[in-house]
Amino acid sequence: MKTYATILTLTTLLMAPVFAGAQLPPSLSVEFNFEGTGGAVMHSPVVYSGDVLSGDPLVVGAAWTVTIDDSGWPGVGNPQARWDYIFGNYFEYEGAPVNSWTAVFDETNLPSKPVWQIVHPTNGMMGGTLIVVVTYSDWDCDGQLDIEERMQGVFSGNLVVMKYGTGTFAGYCGEGAFNGGLMNADPANWMDDYVDGAGLLNLKDCRIGTERTTWSAVKSLFR
């Protein structure tokens, strides 16, 4: 009985941190709609931010942020030079039948992979890394990105949820995807973009593996 009681005591002590704060099921999908503003020309580092407007109650009302490392880009003091650098180094043109320019921002062409974060006022925080893809259409198919064509675009990408969340999201990791549209009322004067879109997060409780490891460690003490 003494040995059994000792096992229970050690199990409780070792498992307590693992189960602490567990509030969600082992896996779940979180869908949401968002909007915000930001821009690559007048912000260093590049920042887009806004709010989650609707969708899963777990994230509705949260503030979101996407940050892109612009180390090595021309400074924001010369917007034209900065835009020319971004367009010349990141956007690639695809002709008919697509007729559009597409830029991919990821760890292959940036000092570090872009990062994202969602902070909810009561449920906590989660975040991770992501890839951002931006596309502008060549409406008149002339191979030139006209100022009017810079007024509207689309974006998409995928993301990774890292296991450093807090509150309700503590211990969760996973992956997801997002897409939407961007609008710029005055790109000639370097106005920020307005963005809106939708996202999907597939979350899983990454503490499950830790629980199994901990139990194995406890049993090994008494072999």
C-alpha positions in Angstrom: 0.0 0.0 0.0 2.9 2.4 0.8 4.3 1.8 -2.7 0.9 2.4 -4.3 0.4 5.6 -2.4 3.8 6.8 -3.4 3.0 6.2 -7.1 -0.2 8.1 -6.8 1.5 11.0 -5.1 4.3 11.2 -7.8 1.7 10.9 -10.6 -0.3 13.8 -9.2 2.7 16.0 -8.8 4.1 15.3 -12.3 0.8 15.4 -14.1 -0.7 18.5 -12.5 1.2 21.0 -14.7 0.2 19.0 -17.8 -3.5 19.1 -17.2 -3.6 22.6 -15.7 -5.9 24.9 -17.7 -7.1 22.2 -20.0 -10.5 23.6 -21.3 -10.8 22.5 -24.9 -11.3 19.1 -26.5 -8.3 17.2 -28.0 -8.9 18.7 -31.4 -11.2 21.3 -33.0 -11.6 23.6 -36.0 -11.9 27.3 -35.5 -13.4 29.4 -38.4 -13.5 33.2 -38.3 -13.8 36.4 -40.4 -11.5 39.4 -39.9 -10.6 42.9 -41.1 -7.8 45.3 -40.6 -5.3 47.7 -42.1 -1.6 47.9 -42.8 1.0 48.2 -45.5 4.4 47.2 -46.7 5.6 50.7 -47.8 5.1 52.9 -44.7 5.7 50.4 -41.9 9.0 48.9 -40.7 8.7 46.1 -39.9 5.7 45.5 -42.1 2.6 45.2 -39.9 -1.0 44.4 -40.6 -3.5 44.4 -37.8 -7.2 44.4 -37.0 -10.0 42.5 -35.3 -11.8 39.2 -35.6 -15.4 40.1 -36.4 -17.3 36.9 -36.6 -17.1 33.1 -36.5 -16.1 30.8 -33.6 -16.8 32.5 -30.2 -13.4 31.4 -29.0 -11.8 34.1 -31.2 -14.6 36.7 -31.9 -13.5 40.0 -30.5 -9.8 39.1 -30.6 -7.1 41.4 -32.0 -4.8 40.0 -34.7 -1.4 41.0 -36.0 0.8 39.9 -38.9 4.4 41.0 -39.0 6.9 40.7 -41.9 10.6 41.2 -41.3 11.8 43.9 -43.8 15.4 43.9 -42.8 17.5 45.0 -45.8 14.6 46.8 -47.6 14.9 50.5 -48.3 13.6 52.7 -45.4 10.1 54.1 -45.2 11.5 57.6 -45.7 11.6 57.0 -49.5 8.3 55.3 -50.3 8.9 55.1 -54.0 12.3 53.4 -53.6 10.8 51.0 -51.1 7.9 50.1 -53.3 10.2 49.7 -56.4 12.3 47.3 -54.3 9.3 45.2 -53.1 7.8 45.0 -56.5 11.1 44.3 -58.3 12.2 41.6 -55.8 9.1 39.8 -54.8 6.4 40.1 -57.5 6.5 37.8 -60.6 4.3 38.3 -63.6 2.3 35.4 -65.2 0.8 36.1 -68.6 -2.3 34.7 -70.3 -4.6 33.3 -69.2 -3.8 34.5 -65.7 -2.4 38.0 -66.3 -1.4 38.8 -62.8 1.6 39.6 -60.5 2.1 37.4 -57.4 4.4 37.8 -54.5 5.3 35.2 -51.9 6.7 36.3 -48.5 8.2 33.4 -46.6 11.5 32.2 -45.0 13.2 31.7 -48.4 13.2 35.4 -49.3 13.1 37.1 -45.9 15.5 37.1 -42.9 12.8 35.2 -41.0 9.4 33.7 -41.6 6.5 36.1 -41.1 4.7 35.7 -37.8 1.1 36.1 -36.6 -0.7 36.5 -33.3 -4.3 36.5 -32.1 -5.0 38.0 -28.6 -8.4 37.6 -27.1 -9.4 39.7 -24.1 -10.6 36.8 -22.1 -9.5 33.5 -23.8 -5.8 34.2 -24.1 -3.3 34.3 -26.9 -2.0 32.1 -29.7 0.3 32.6 -32.6 3.0 31.2 -34.9 4.4 31.6 -38.3 2.8 32.0 -41.7 3.4 32.4 -45.5 1.7 35.3 -47.2 0.8 35.4 -50.9 -0.3 38.6 -52.5 -1.7 38.9 -56.1 -2.6 41.9 -58.3 -4.5 41.4 -61.6 -3.4 43.0 -64.9 -6.8 44.1 -65.9 -5.8 45.5 -69.3 -3.3 42.7 -69.9 -0.5 45.1 -70.9 2.2 43.7 -68.6 2.3 46.9 -66.6 1.0 47.3 -63.0 -1.1 50.5 -63.4 -1.9 52.6 -60.3 -5.6 51.6 -60.6 -4.6 47.9 -60.6 -2.8 48.5 -57.3 -6.0 49.6 -55.7 -7.3 46.0 -55.4 -5.7 42.7 -54.8 -6.2 39.3 -53.1 -4.1 37.5 -50.5 -3.9 33.9 -49.2 -1.6 31.6 -47.3 -1.1 29.0 -44.7 0.0 29.2 -41.1 1.4 27.2 -38.2 0.0 27.4 -34.7 3.0 27.2 -32.3 2.6 25.6 -28.8 3.1 28.8 -26.7 -0.4 30.0 -26.3 -1.9 31.2 -23.1 -5.2 30.9 -21.3 -7.7 28.7 -23.1 -5.2 28.1 -25.9 -2.4 27.0 -23.7 -0.7 23.8 -25.1 -2.5 23.9 -28.4 -0.8 23.7 -31.8 -1.8 23.0 -35.3 -2.1 24.6 -38.7 -4.5 26.7 -40.8 -5.2 28.8 -43.8 -6.6 32.2 -44.7 -7.6 34.2 -47.8 -9.2 37.5 -48.5 -9.0 40.8 -50.4 -7.1 44.0 -50.0 -8.2 47.5 -51.1 -6.2 50.7 -51.3 -8.0 54.0 -51.8 -4.9 55.9 -52.8 -1.8 53.9 -53.6 -0.2 56.9 -55.3 0.1 58.6 -51.9 1.2 55.4 -50.1 -2.1 54.9 -48.2 -2.4 51.8 -46.1 -4.3 48.8 -47.4 -7.7 47.8 -46.0 -7.9 44.0 -45.7 -10.7 41.6 -45.0 -10.9 37.8 -45.2 -11.6 34.5 -43.6 -9.4 32.0 -41.7 -9.5 28.4 -40.5 -7.4 27.0 -37.7 -7.2 23.2 -37.0 -6.0 22.9 -33.4 -4.9 19.9 -31.4 -3.9 19.5 -27.8 -0.1 19.0 -28.0 0.1 18.1 -24.4 -1.3 14.6 -25.0 2.2 13.3 -25.9 3.6 14.9 -22.7 1.0 13.1 -20.6 2.1 9.7 -22.0 5.8 10.5 -21.5 5.2 11.6 -17.9 3.2 8.4 -17.1 6.0 6.3 -18.6 8.5 8.1 -16.5 6.5 7.4 -13.3 6.3 3.7 -14.1 10.0 3.5 -14.8 10.7 4.7 -11.2 9.3 1.4 -9.8 10.7 -1.2 -12.2 
